[in-house]
Amino acid sequence: MRSDSSGLIRKMLGSIKRLFAKQGIDRDLSTIAEWAQRRGFGFKRVRGEDGFVIDGLLEGKTWRLEWGPPQRAYIFGHELRLRMELALPSDMQMLLLSRPLMDVLERQTYELYTDNVQTQMGSSTPEEMRWLVMFPKLNLANLKSLRGRFGGVASVPASGLEWVEGPLANQLEAHLDNLLNGDPPFVLMTLRSRAYLRLQLVSPTPEAVAGAIALFETAVAQALRIGSQHADGSSSGWNNNSDGQTAWQSIHGDVPTASPSSTAKRR
């Protein structure tokens, strides 16, 4: 009798999971699709997944936005991801993240390092965690509206702070009461000549997606400006601590390899 009951419960749970999965796949994305098309972006729904892809251009260079199931354990529900290939020093490593997320990752990082079984982090550990112990923290004391909401680290703290200050800080402040309201898990980073954004986003409204793109494009512009200052050879000040671990995995699960030749082939 007990096994019959257990079997019935499993069937019911399976039916519920399939129902919610179907509802997600059948989600009405016409509003965001029409918005993207009006903006001249490419839009594509991901087959078999509750997600979509948007492609756009910034000063002749392509960026890609993906919204779908999360790829990081610290993001729940759905994740918005943005990435872009940039002409940056390959070892230009800067990270900005929401303060609650930073606190959680620091605690998890400490536990990994002090665990008797695992005494060091493996290559599968995201850069967001490893960088928190590898690089100095950014001093955001002068950014009064942001210092309690965000934290960051960088291989060169002065350049990391310069990246955040000014236009990017203004964008972050402008989105505190909408896109970033409630301090959702949020990550901005530069890694191996790329810029990345990750954000927990339940509802991909045009306003939310537009806000994320505006934030990302501002971060890209600031990173390019700082990177150009090191293009004359002074980039040797950057600490080359990259170990080849990718910070991006597409909705389809493809992970770019770490070699320069392979990353150059990917868009």
Buried (B, 14 or more C-beta within 10 A) or exposed (E): EEEEEEEEEEEEEEEEEEEEEEEBBEBEBEEBBEBBEEBEBEBEBBEEBBBBBBBBEBEEBEBBBBBBBBBBEBBEEBBBBBBBBBEBBBBBBBBBBBBBBBEBBBEBBEEBEEEEEEEEBEEEBBBBBBBBEBBBBBEBEEBEEBBEBBBBBBBBBEBBBBBBBEBBBEBBBBBBEEBBEEBBBBBBBBBBBBBBBBBBBEEBBBEBBBBBBBBBBBBBBBBBEBBEEBEEEEBEEBBEEBEEBBBBBBBEEEEBEBEEEEBEEEE
